[in-house]
Amino acid sequence: MKPPRHFKGRYGYTTGACATAALKGALLILFGQIQPRIKIKLPVGWEAEFELKSFASNGKEAWASVIKDAGDDPDVTNGAEIKVKVKLIPGTGKIRFQAGEGVGIVTKPGLGIPIGEPAISAVPRRMMERVIAEILGKNKKLWDFIVTISIPEGERLAQNTLNARLGIKGGLSILGTKGIVIPFSTAAYKASIVKAFHVARALGIQEVILTTGGRSEAFCQKIFKDLPEEAFVQVGDFVGFSLRSARRNGFRRITLAMMLAKMAKIAAGLPNTHAKYGNVPLEKLLLWVQQISNLPKDFFTKKEILTARHLLEILKEKTPHLLQPFAERVCSEAASKALEMAKGSVNIRAILLDFDGELLACVEK
């Protein structure tokens, strides 16, 4: 894996990579090799070096810690201390992972980790297993290993993540499929969306409500009071990706619930609603207003309408009778485009919300 040509920032490392480095440091210390700087091989094929923040051993067990550096990525775990303790007992080479302070426990199905296990994903587990084999060699089969991972601030930091919704209780996850964090990458967010779908399917949920963020989700939870919280998935700007992922997960119906600006972008065929991919199609919105009414073409002008929200406010004030048919037209156009984005057979429902959470229109295709 090579850095993108345009990349000028600084890569960071995943919690899984940090935990692996801390484990290697602890093992070396346990066998009398004090190395303040630890090198490990990352899944992407790179070699990375980590500095141990602290370490100790009593001869029977040892621990070491690494401070996570997320590079230029605005990661909630940046600066967190990842601490790993390893204990060896006579055995046959078995490895048991335990959640220490600040590392979550899995409480729901669908995450690829058994319920009741610490939230340590498959790749970090394999990385740590390889480190144990690297340090002990053939002697690995003489011992069983108890590996306990802690993040002292993890429970507090987890409040800024979707872990509780996904069924990870008590702290953060030890994650990472590549070992590196690409600054401002979308991979982590997309991964959380996919995990949310897996949890929902594992719980037997047949319908998901896709919202762009916490505010629209809160509005929808009041509208769909009978649905469990796992049915609501915040997809941010990644609407096209989320539609395809939800369709592949076999949901009976996918509901898009958004406010006008985002819904208009979907209606215009934009699978990603971030501003860098396109502006709100005000001209198209004004055309739909004109098509559903007998208003003169110059009744509303693009120059007069500053934003999508402004358009709704003017409709409410000047032509309230047009509000519902206009909202239905936007939903209809968005649902049609969403069907194309999903790239498969699925029922799509588009719900348009106003800025106070009122349901303006609902169209299903």
ABEGO torsion letter per residue (X at the ends): XBBBAABABBBBBBAAAAAAAAAAAAAAAAAGBBBABBBBBBAAGBBBBBBBABBBBAGABBBBBBBBBAEABBBAABGBBBBBBBBBBBBAGBBBBBBBBGBBBBABBGAGBBBGBBBBBAAAAAAAAAAAAAAAEAAAAABBBBBBBBBAAAAAAAAABAAAAAGBBGEBBBBEAAGBBBBGBAAAAAAAAAAAAAAAAAAGBABBBBBABAAAAAAAAAABAABBAAABBBAEABAAAAAAAAAAAGBABBBBBBBAAAAAAAAAGBABABAAAEBBBAAAAAAAAAAABABBAAABBAAABABAAAAAAAAAAABAAAAAAAAAAAAAAAAAAAAAAAGEBBBBBBBBBBAAGBBABBBBX
